[in-house]
Amino acid sequence: MEAPTASVASPPVESRRPRPLATLPKAHLHLHFTGSMRHSTLVELAGKYGVHLPDALVEDWPPRLRATDERGWFRFQRLYDIARSVLQSPDDLRRLLRETAEDEAAEGSGWLEIQVDPSGYAARFGGLTPTVELVLAAAREAEQATGVGIGVIIAANRTRHPLDAKTLARLATRYVDQGVVGFGLSNDERRGRAYDFDGAFRIARRAGLLSVPHGGELLGATSIRECLETLEADRIGHGVRAVEDSRLLSRIVDRGVTLEVCPASNVSLGVASTPSDVPLRTLYEAGASLALGADDPLLFGSRLARQYELAREVHDFTDAELADLARHSIQASAAPTPLRTRLLTQVDTWLATPPE
C-alpha cells in the first residue's frame, strides 16, 4: 500500500500595495485661486494682517457646509470672501501660487489650470489689468520654481451683470499668448443663467480660449444644456447632474465635452449625500471624459490625489481606469503639445510598472 503523500501548503500570496496615486501623472483642471491656499498659510496671513477668522476656518476646519439652499451658499461664499481678504500684497499672491504649484507637484500634477475672477482682487491690486498681470507673473515664477505648467482661466461671476463678463472676456483675450488659456463662469447657478453670458463667451471663443463654464452642480439638465449649446463648452465644471438626462449625457459624450468632477466638493456642498452618491462610475461607464478636480481645497479639506483615492476606494476604479481618468484630464487640458505627450507617456509608464 502506497503511503499517502503529504500535502504541501502553498506559499502565502503577498498582497501587493496599490500603485501610489501621488505618482500618477495628471492634469488639474478645476481649482479656484483663493480656494487653492494652504490652510496654514491662511492662518498665518490672517495673524499677520489682523484678520479675524471664524471658528469654521480655524478650530472647526474644514468647515461643515451645505450649499443646496441659498443660505448655505451664502455661508460658503462668506467664508471664501474672508479667506480672500488675507491676500493683501503682491507677495501674498506669489506665495499662494508657488505653494499651490508645490502641492500640485507633490500630488503628481504636471499641468494646472487655475481659475480666477480678477474682479474680486482688483480694488486691492490696482485694477483688473494689473491684477491679471500680477497673477500671470506669479504663475510664471511658480512654474520655474516647481516644474509644473500653469495656465490661467479668467472667470466671470454669475451674480454680476453680463456686461462685466464681457469686460473680463475682452481682458482675457489680450493675454492669450501670455498664459490665459480659458474663460469660465462660476458662482451660484441659481442666480445667473448661462445664456445671459453668451456674448462674453463668444468674445473668448473667437480668441481661441477654451469655454469652461460651471454647470450642473446646484441645478440640473437645463443648466448643463445651456452651457453645452449656448456657451459651446469645451469642458463643464462639475456637470454631475447630467446623469438625470440620458439624452443630454449622450450628447456630452458624442461631442467629447469633458466634465470636471469634484467628488469631495460635491459631498461638502450637499450636491451628493455621501462619496458613493457622486455618479462617477455612471458617468465613466457612459463614456464621458472626466477630469477629477479638488475645486477649493481650503474649504473642502482635500487636494487632487484624494479625489483619485475616492474613485479607487469608493467607486472601485482599477488602476487601469484611474490611469484612464488621468489621460482624460491631460487630453482635455490646454497644456502645450510636448508637455501633454510627455505626461501621457508617463501615465503609461506608471501603469506598466508593477505595484510593489
Secondary structure by P-SEA (a helix, b strand, c coil): ccccccccccccccccccccccccbbbbccccccccccaaaaaaaaaaaccccccccccccccccccccaaaaaaaaaaaaaaaaacccaaaaaaaaaaaaaaaaaacccbbbbbbcccccccccccaaaaaaaaaaaaaaaaaaccbbbbbbbbbbccccaaaaaaaaaaaaaccccccccccccccccccccccaaaaaaaaaaacccccccccccccaaaaaaaacccccccccccccccccaaaaaaaaaacccccccaaaaaaacccccccccaaaaaaaaccbbbbbccccccccccaaaaaaaaaacccccaaaaaaaaaaaaaaccccaaaaaaaaaaaaaaaacccc
